[in-house]
């Protein structure tokens, strides 16, 4: 399949996918209005970018045969770790899963500076917390830390330990 065909199909699929998801977002309950607004924003971005891809592939010049995966090892590692992260969200929560995901994946992809990795991980998780949780009101799964509070750290850790033992 040629690159132009793949780009046209990908752009069209992105627009169709955005439309299909939008029909489901309209069914969100009233209490999830913040989350639905965020999803609608993402769908708008997906539609715009898919439209740009579609237009550029229809009216641009041919780029040649596509390369599907340039680094199969990196692709497989990223895919496996992403699936593992998503599956662990329910149990350990987003922040722990994301931190472990970045700490394991970065060296596999070639990052050899642990201090930079630590700083970037903390900053990214802080930005995610500030933008998504505090500003947009999008809840993230907390796993065993669901009832964690800073006012009762010892009690919260005991609850998390008990929840972890049930897993």
N, C-alpha and C positions, 0 to 999 in steps of 0.2 A: 504494500500500500504506500502511496506517495505521501510526502509530508503535507502537501496541500489538502489532500483528502482527510488525513488524520486531524489536521487543524480545523477543517470545516465541521467534521463530525464531533470533535471535542467542544467547539464553541456552541454548536446546536445542542449537544447533550447538557452542557452547563446551563443554558437558558431553560431547557425543558425541566431539568432537575430543580432549578430555582423556583419555577412555577409550581411544580408538584409539591415541594416542601412548603411553599407559601400557602397553598390550600389547607395544609394541615396546621400551620401556625395560626390561621384564622380561627381554629377550633380550640386554642389554648383557653383555659379557664381565666376568669377575671383576676384572680390573685397572682397570676403569672404574667401580668402585663409588662413588667420590666424585662423579663426574659424574652417575651415575644417581640418587644421593640428591638432588642439586640439581634435576634435572629432575623428580623425583617431588614435590619441594616446590613447584615452579612449577605443576605439574599440579594439585596440591591447591588452590593459590591460584586458578587458572583455574576449577576446578570450583566453588569457593565463590562467587566473584564471578559466574559464569554462573548459578548457582542463585539468588543474590540478585536478579539481573536478571530471571530467569524468574518468580520469585515476585512481585516488585514489579510486573511487567507484567501478570501474571494477576490480582492482587488490588488493584492500585492504580487510580487514576483515569486516564482518557484524557488524554494530553498534546497531542494534535493531530498534524498532518502533520509528518513529520521533514524536516529540512534536511540533505541529504546532504553537501554541501561548501560551507562558508560563504566560503572564500577559495580559489578554484581555482588561482590562481598559486602560493600557498604550498604547496598540496597537491601540485601537479605538481613543484615544485622539491624538496620533501621526498622524494617518491617516487623521482625520478630520482637524487638524491644518495644515497639509501639503497641503491638498486640498485648504483650505482657503488661505494659503500663496501664492500658485501658482495662484489662481484666483485674488489675490490682486496685483500681480506684475505689471500688466498693469496700475494700477491706482496710487499706492504709490511708485513704484519702488522697486528694489531689496534690497537696503540697509535698508530702513524703514521696509519692509516686513520681512526681515531676523531678524532684531533686535527685532521686536515685536514677531515673531515666537519663538525665543530663550527665550525671557523674559516670555512668557506665558507657553511654553512647559517645561522648566527646573523645575519650581516648581511642575508642575503636575507629573513629573517623579521622584520627591523627592529631588531636589537640594534646600537647605534651606540657602544658603549663598549668599545674594544679591550682595555683593561687588565682590566676585569671579565671579558671573554671569556677572556682568557689565564689569569687566576686560576681561574675556574670550570672550564676545560678541564683544567688541571693537577690541581686538587683532585678532579675527577670521575675522572680516570684513576688517580690515587693511591688513591682509595677502591675502585675496581674491582680494582686490583692487590691491595690489602690484603684485601678481602673474598673475592673470587672465586679469585684465584691462591694467595694465602698461606693463608687461613683454610679455604676450601672445597675447595681443591685442584683447581679447574676450570682446565684449561689453555686458554690463548688462542693463536690462531695468531700466530707471530712473523715469518712471511715470510722475507725475506732475512736477518733478524737472529736466526734460529733458533739459531745457534751463538755468539751474542754473549756475551762474558764481560767483567766489569770488571777481571779480573786481567791480561788481554791485550787491551787496547783496540785497539792498532794492528793486531794480527793479526785481531781480530774484524772491524774495519772493512774490512780487505783482503778477508776472506772474503765480507763483505756486498757489497762492490764487485764482486767476481768473480761472485757469484750474480746481482747486478743486471744485469751485462753479458750473462749467459746469457738473460735475459728478452727 
